[in-house]
Amino acid sequence: MTDTRVDAVQDDRGDAGRGDRRSGRAVLDAGVVAATAASGLAPAAAVDLQPADHGNAAIWADWIALWNGDLSRAAHIIAPHITLHLTPIGGGPLAPLESPAGMAQWIGGLHQAIVPFTFVEQMAPLFQQDMIAGRWCATGRYAGGLPGATAQPGAPIAFAGADFLRIEDGKIAEYWLSADVLDLMGQLGMLG
């Protein structure tokens, strides 16, 4: 399975057609070097990415299960006060979401509005010390109920994003979300 994911990355870069069968790490390293050179910035310290058996792999697996509807996982993997770096669909304050119960309620609300809400890893996550980075795609059909949405119930929904998680004492203490929210809002008919 890992080879398929690496090949998909290489296909997107056009490398597979030239017979380049580098590892995912080699592709990542080459991309970092190229981006650093193009930016004119000094190279950052080397990043030592950990293998999939890193202790945070279990947290990532539970995170995916949480987003796929197992809301009971929130209490096990989310710190009592999680710091969020995101904008909820439709806006609103983050404070009500900054706890295991708040995150479970927010994710549960998405499962009511998008049915079935399926959250799939697009490539293997990266682990480094207390950080996890993972790319995903979410799909389903709009069921209705989101304020400001004009999409008809049954409209297909698909959007992608990346999650960046900081782990502290075995729990997610900080969450950065980078998602195609504009695309999602367009599909929901929220852009006017």
N, C-alpha and C positions, 0 to 999 in steps of 0.2 A: 504494500500500500504506500509506503514512503516513496518508493521509486516512481510511482504514478504521480504523486504530488510534485516531486522534483521535476519530472518531465513536463508537467503542466506549466510550471514556472518557466522552464526553458522554452517551451513552445511559445509562450507569450512574448519572450524576448527574441524569438527567431533563432535560437541557438540549436534546437533539435535538428533542424534541417541541415546543419553543417556537421552533424555527428558529434557535437559537444555533449558528453555525458558526465559533466562535472557533478559533484555532490551538491546537495542543497546548500551546504556550508560554503562551498567554493563559489557558488552563484551569489550568495549573500555577501561574501567577502569582496568579490569583484564589483558588485553594485555599490558597496560602501566606499571602496577605493575610487571608483569612477565618480560618484556623487561628491566626494570630498575634493577630488582634483578639479571638478567643474566649478565648485563653489569658490575656490581660491582660499578656503579656510585651512588651517593647520589640521592634520589628521588627529582624530580623537584617540584615546588609549584603546588598545585592542580589547575587543569584546569576547569573552569566553562564554559561548552559549552552552548550556547544559543538555545532556541527552534526555530523551523522553522519560527515563526512569527517575528523573529528578523528583524530589518530594512534592513539588508543586503540581506535578502531573495529575495527582488525585484531586487537587483543588480545581484544576481546569476541567476535569471530567465531571465533577459535581456542578461546576458553573454551567456547562453545556446542559446537564440534566435539569438544572433550575430553569434555564431559559426554554427548555422543552416541556415545562409544565410541572415538574416535581418541586412544588413550592416549599416543601418541607426542608429542602436542602439549604435554604437561606439561613436558617438558624445555626447550621453547622459550619458554614463557610464564610459568612459575612460578619465582620467585627460589629460590636454593639453600636458604634458610631462610625459609619463609613463616610469618607469624604468623596463627594461626587464631582466630576468635571464633565458635565453634559447639559444639554437643554432638552427637557421633555417635550414630546410632540404637543404642540399647542401652548408651550410655555408653562409658567407657573413656578412656584418656589421649590427648591430642592430639599429644604429641611424635612418635610414629611416623608421623604424617600430615604433619608440617611440613617437607616437602621435595617436589621434583617426583616422585620415585619413590613417596613415601608417599601423595601425592594420587592418583597414577595407580593405586596398589594399592587405595585406598579406593573410587575411582570404578569400577574394574574389578570390585570385590566387589559393588557395587550392580548392575552389569550382569549378574552371575551370578545374583543373587537376584531381579531384576525383568527379565523378558524379553518382548519387546524393551524396553529402557529408552530411552524417547524423551523428549528434553529440548527443549521448544519455547518460544521467546520469546513472551510474551503482549503485550508492547508494546515499542516501540523503546527501547533503552537511553538513559540520560542520561550525558553526559560533562561533567566539569568539571575542568580542569587535570589533576591526577594521580588523579582518581577516576572510577569507572564504577559506575552503578547500573542493574540490569536485573531485570525481573520475568519469571518463567518458570513453566511447568507441566510436570511429569514424569508419564509414563504408562507402563503396561506390565501384565504379568501376573506374579504372584508365582510363582517357580519353586522356592521352598524354600531352606532353608539358613541363615536368619537366626536366631541364638540367641534363644529366647523367643517366636518367632512361632508362632502356632497356626493361621494361615490355611491353607486347602487350596491346594496347587499349582494354578495356573490362575486363582486369584482376581484380579479386576481391581484395579489400583492406579492412583490418580490423586491427586496432591498438588501444591500450588503453593508458590512462595516468591520471595524476592528476594535477589540477590547484590549485595554492595557490595565493590568491589575498589579497593585503593590500588596505584597503579603507581609503581615506582621503577626507574630505569635500564632502562625498556622491559620490565619483568617484574612480575608480580603479587607484591607484597611482603606484602600484608595482605588477609585475606578475612573478611568478616562474612557470615554466613548467617542469614536470617530465613525459616524455612520452616514449613509447616503440619505439623510433626512429630507433634503429637498426633493429627491426622487420619490421617496415615500409620500410626502405631502402632495406631490403632483398626482400620484396614483389614487390618493384619497380625495382628490378634488378640493384641496384646501388652499390652492394658490390663486383663486379668483378667476 
